[in-house]
Each structure stands twice: as C-alpha cells, then as structure tokens.
Amino acid sequence: MLPIAALVASSGEDGWRGFWDAVSDPGAVAALKLTLLASLAVSLLNAVLGTITAWVLVRDDFRGKAAMNAIIDLPFALPTIVAGLTLLALYGPKSPVGIDVAYSRTSVVLALLFVTLPFVVRTVQPVLQELDREMEEAAKSLGASELKTFRRVILPNILPGILSGIALAFAKAVGEFGSLVIITGNLPYKTEVSSVYIFGRIESGDGTGAAATAVVLLAISFALLLSIGVIRHVATRHEHA
Amino acid sequence: MRRWPLRVVAIGYLLAILVGPLAIVFWRTFEDGVDPAWSALTQPDTVHAFELTLIITAIAVPVNTVFGVVCALAIVRRSFPGKGLLNAFIDLPLALSPVVVGLALFLLYGREGWFGSWLDRHDIQFLFALPSMVVATIFVSIPFVAREVVPTLREIGDDQEQAARTLGASGWQTFWRITLPSIRWAVIYGVILTTARCLGEYGAVAVVSGRLQGETETATLRVQERYESFDLAGAYAISILLAVVAIAVLLTMTVIRPREEHA
C-alpha cells in the first residue's frame, strides 16, 4: 500500500497546477484516449466472441473440446512480451498469411484481444453450466423462436457474467503493457497507450509526469474494481431472491 | 440450434488469436533445426537472464503463498476493522498496470523517494538491483493464492475446525491437521498461477531493473532486448522456452482443477 501512497504523493508534488499540466499534456491525453477507446472496443468484441466461445464450450460437443477449454487460459500463463512477439510473427511485416498490422492501431486492439480473451469466457461459462435447460425448453414449447429464447431467457441469466467479464477485460486492457511494446512500435499520438506513455516519461526522468498519468490509471482501476464488486453483489442478490 | 456456425466462429477465433501466432513462432524457431535455437539459448547473458528469473520466482512464490493463505484465513475466518479494504487491495494488482506498480516502487525507493535517502545512507542498492525486482514481482503476483483459497475456505465452513478445537487442538494444530489438508488443492492451484505470473512478469520489472544486460535482465526483458538488437532467432528461442513453461502450467491446471472442485 505504501508504494501507492508514494505514487499519489509524488503526482501532487508540483501542486494541483503541476498535476493538471502533466495530465493534460497533449501526448498524455492522446495516449489516454487511445487506451480507453481500444479497451472499450476490445471489451465489446470480447463480450460477443467470449460469450460464443463459452456457449460452444458448454453446449457443443466435439473432439478436441477439452483441449480447447485448456487453451483458453493460455493468455494467463504466457508472458505478455512473448504474446506480443508471437502476434508480430503472424501479423507483422513477415506475416506468412500476408496480413501486416504492425505499428498500427489495429495492432493495439489485436494485442489487447489476446491478453483479455479468457475473462468473458471464464465468467460466462460457469453460469451457462448451471443454467436450467427446462426454462429454455418451456420457452420453445410455448412457441418462442431461437433468437427470442436467447434474448428473453438465456441472456438475462448470463448478463451479470458478461458484465463482470467485460469489466475485468477492460481493467486488464487499460493497464496492459508487455504485449504492446513490440507489436505497436510505441508511436506517440498513434499507437502509444497510457502505460507505454508512463514508461517513456520514467525513462526520460520525468517522475512527476509519469506519476500524474499513473494516478489517472489508478483511479480507473479502482472504479472498475468497485463496479465489479457491485455487479457481483447484484448478481448474487438476484440469485437468492 | 444449428451448432456448427458457432463452433466455427469460436474455433476460428482461438486459432487466429492464440494458436496461430504461437505455432508460427514454433515453426520459425525450429525451421533450421534445433541447433540455432540451442546456441541462442546458451548465450551467457541469456543463461544469466533465466537464472535471474528463477531466483526471483523462487523468492516471490513462497512469500506470496504464505501471505496469500494468511490473508485468505483473515478474510474468511476473522473480522477486523479494515477487512473490506484488505479484500479490495488484494485484488488491486490484477487491475493495476504493471508499469504503475513499477513506478510506485521507483518513487518510493528512488533517490528522492521516501525511503531513498535511508537506503542511500546504509549503502543498500535497491533500485536497478535484485531487491526491487523481487518486490515488484511479489507485488504483481499477490492476488493469486488468496483468490483461489478464499472460495474454498468459505465452502468448507468451519465445523471441522471448531470440532478440532473443542477436542483440545491448538490453533496451529488445527491449521496443519484440518484446514491445510482441505485447502491444499486450492493452494497448489494458486501457487501454479503465481509461478506463471512471476516467470512472465515484464512491465513492473522493466521499470525498476534498469535493464542492465547480464546483470538485471530477466528472461522476459531479454526477449525484448534480443528483438531490439535484431536477433529474432534469439528472441524466438527464449519465447519458445517461456511458452513451453506456460503450456506446462496449463496442463497442470487442467489436471488439478477437477480435484480442486471435488475437494
């Protein structure tokens, strides 16, 4: 906890004015904008693709499903710097499939997709497993279409799972560093996210500037943790009702 | 519902994002046989980087295991002021950028930091040396053991512990004979996750280590250094070794998870 206190104290060293100047530096603002937009995009992509993946893992059955289930956690186990390097090998200048997104904003989204992939899958999967199939069958026998059954019966049940998965993915994406370093090229105003910006400030000896932007990220992390707590609380209350 | 379209989407997504990139790196590394990869891995600085990573992990994992179990016990079995705060702080490293963690340590222990002058006076090299790298690694891997143990502790309840105590067991005996055996799979699972996180830590260590080649360079820092020195083969070889460890971690998790759930 002390390190966090030192961080907050240091960000205020030059007073409120100094803090504000550091936070509103055009480079810092551009980096923060990119961080938030890319994280948002990645969270939403995760919501859709993660839910589909969880669905396939729970309801579908095919050879290799167990392996697929194990692979989902790979981003938790693989060092982020390795993740960045492997993505560059497939989607970089020497891409064997002819897709080169290196040093572009797409590469930011791609790297963030990799590191956040497990979250929504792992929050939705257990809920789907517990879900009572009878409700769906009842809905279907009463003439509801597949889509309507999903929207009216399944979605409300798995929504808290999706939301807490999104919040976790967003939190991870906002702070991500290792996987972005290699593939994005860290171009200021283009592919430089906040954590890379902070790293750059530290390297050039501007501790206060780094601390100011870091405090903004810290506040975002706290807010997300709180909202995850609230989502969990609401979800369990719903269960007990 | 027809299943195959969703199946194709899910598998395609995993192939494109996870399996494909890793497969390409495997292929590129061993394109010309095992020898180039081997000679890249046996460079003295690379060997040193792996040794350093192992030393840091060997310190950080036991510390976090003890701390995680103690915290989990405190959160589930005791009530004290500030418990909610402890609960929130345990999760914080999961949501916090590793660079921010590194920066916080940097500011606390740096020359102008709160402890900086004290360290200076006692001639202790903290930043750009092993101690700061260990502390950074411990910080980012704090949550894993506690997060695995807390739900298990809640689930098993404290009936058996109370029974042991009424039969005259001391707190210590109760812990070793009753509590620990029933949470062991959760602890092991947490230890594996902690180990993976320690081996792979990059951002926080990058800030506090100063990245001195052959001195404070860990395996993950070495990957980047090799890449920036245009030694792709070297970067790939180290990455593959780290990836193999990650895959071993995954396999172990798959074996342990059912046991943990049935414990």
HADDOCK unambig.tbl for C-alpha pairs under 7 A between the chains (distance, minus, plus):
assign (segid A and resid 3 and name CA) (segid B and resid 104 and name CA) 4.83 0.50 0.50
assign (segid A and resid 3 and name CA) (segid B and resid 105 and name CA) 5.45 0.50 0.50
assign (segid A and resid 3 and name CA) (segid B and resid 108 and name CA) 5.78 0.50 0.50
assign (segid A and resid 4 and name CA) (segid B and resid 104 and name CA) 5.84 0.50 0.50
assign (segid A and resid 6 and name CA) (segid B and resid 104 and name CA) 6.41 0.50 0.50
assign (segid A and resid 6 and name CA) (segid B and resid 107 and name CA) 6.36 0.50 0.50
assign (segid A and resid 6 and name CA) (segid B and resid 108 and name CA) 5.55 0.50 0.50
assign (segid A and resid 7 and name CA) (segid B and resid 104 and name CA) 4.93 0.50 0.50
assign (segid A and resid 7 and name CA) (segid B and resid 107 and name CA) 6.42 0.50 0.50
assign (segid A and resid 52 and name CA) (segid B and resid 6 and name CA) 6.56 0.50 0.50
assign (segid A and resid 52 and name CA) (segid B and resid 10 and name CA) 6.36 0.50 0.50
assign (segid A and resid 53 and name CA) (segid B and resid 10 and name CA) 4.93 0.50 0.50
assign (segid A and resid 56 and name CA) (segid B and resid 6 and name CA) 6.75 0.50 0.50
assign (segid A and resid 56 and name CA) (segid B and resid 7 and name CA) 5.91 0.50 0.50
assign (segid A and resid 60 and name CA) (segid B and resid 3 and name CA) 6.87 0.50 0.50
assign (segid A and resid 70 and name CA) (segid B and resid 250 and name CA) 6.48 0.50 0.50
assign (segid A and resid 70 and name CA) (segid B and resid 254 and name CA) 6.41 0.50 0.50
assign (segid A and resid 74 and name CA) (segid B and resid 250 and name CA) 6.80 0.50 0.50
assign (segid A and resid 77 and name CA) (segid B and resid 196 and name CA) 5.47 0.50 0.50
assign (segid A and resid 77 and name CA) (segid B and resid 197 and name CA) 6.85 0.50 0.50
assign (segid A and resid 77 and name CA) (segid B and resid 246 and name CA) 4.90 0.50 0.50
assign (segid A and resid 77 and name CA) (segid B and resid 249 and name CA) 6.76 0.50 0.50
assign (segid A and resid 77 and name CA) (segid B and resid 250 and name CA) 6.99 0.50 0.50
assign (segid A and resid 78 and name CA) (segid B and resid 200 and name CA) 6.74 0.50 0.50
assign (segid A and resid 78 and name CA) (segid B and resid 243 and name CA) 5.98 0.50 0.50
assign (segid A and resid 78 and name CA) (segid B and resid 246 and name CA) 5.19 0.50 0.50
assign (segid A and resid 79 and name CA) (segid B and resid 200 and name CA) 4.01 0.50 0.50
assign (segid A and resid 79 and name CA) (segid B and resid 201 and name CA) 6.61 0.50 0.50
assign (segid A and resid 80 and name CA) (segid B and resid 200 and name CA) 6.87 0.50 0.50
assign (segid A and resid 81 and name CA) (segid B and resid 202 and name CA) 6.94 0.50 0.50
assign (segid A and resid 81 and name CA) (segid B and resid 220 and name CA) 6.46 0.50 0.50
assign (segid A and resid 82 and name CA) (segid B and resid 239 and name CA) 5.43 0.50 0.50
assign (segid A and resid 86 and name CA) (segid B and resid 21 and name CA) 4.90 0.50 0.50
assign (segid A and resid 86 and name CA) (segid B and resid 22 and name CA) 5.53 0.50 0.50
assign (segid A and resid 86 and name CA) (segid B and resid 25 and name CA) 5.93 0.50 0.50
assign (segid A and resid 87 and name CA) (segid B and resid 21 and name CA) 5.21 0.50 0.50
assign (segid A and resid 89 and name CA) (segid B and resid 21 and name CA) 6.37 0.50 0.50
assign (segid A and resid 89 and name CA) (segid B and resid 24 and name CA) 6.56 0.50 0.50
assign (segid A and resid 89 and name CA) (segid B and resid 25 and name CA) 6.40 0.50 0.50
assign (segid A and resid 90 and name CA) (segid B and resid 21 and name CA) 5.12 0.50 0.50
assign (segid A and resid 90 and name CA) (segid B and resid 24 and name CA) 6.42 0.50 0.50
assign (segid A and resid 114 and name CA) (segid B and resid 17 and name CA) 6.01 0.50 0.50
assign (segid A and resid 114 and name CA) (segid B and resid 18 and name CA) 6.83 0.50 0.50
assign (segid A and resid 146 and name CA) (segid B and resid 1 and name CA) 6.95 0.50 0.50
assign (segid A and resid 171 and name CA) (segid B and resid 95 and name CA) 5.22 0.50 0.50
assign (segid A and resid 172 and name CA) (segid B and resid 95 and name CA) 5.82 0.50 0.50
assign (segid A and resid 175 and name CA) (segid B and resid 96 and name CA) 5.96 0.50 0.50
assign (segid A and resid 175 and name CA) (segid B and resid 97 and name CA) 3.79 0.50 0.50
assign (segid A and resid 176 and name CA) (segid B and resid 97 and name CA) 6.02 0.50 0.50
assign (segid A and resid 177 and name CA) (segid B and resid 203 and name CA) 6.16 0.50 0.50
assign (segid A and resid 178 and name CA) (segid B and resid 202 and name CA) 6.01 0.50 0.50
assign (segid A and resid 178 and name CA) (segid B and resid 203 and name CA) 5.81 0.50 0.50
assign (segid A and resid 195 and name CA) (segid B and resid 97 and name CA) 6.87 0.50 0.50
assign (segid A and resid 195 and name CA) (segid B and resid 99 and name CA) 6.10 0.50 0.50
assign (segid A and resid 199 and name CA) (segid B and resid 99 and name CA) 6.59 0.50 0.50
assign (segid A and resid 214 and name CA) (segid B and resid 100 and name CA) 5.74 0.50 0.50
assign (segid A and resid 218 and name CA) (segid B and resid 96 and name CA) 6.60 0.50 0.50
assign (segid A and resid 221 and name CA) (segid B and resid 95 and name CA) 5.43 0.50 0.50
assign (segid A and resid 221 and name CA) (segid B and resid 96 and name CA) 6.00 0.50 0.50
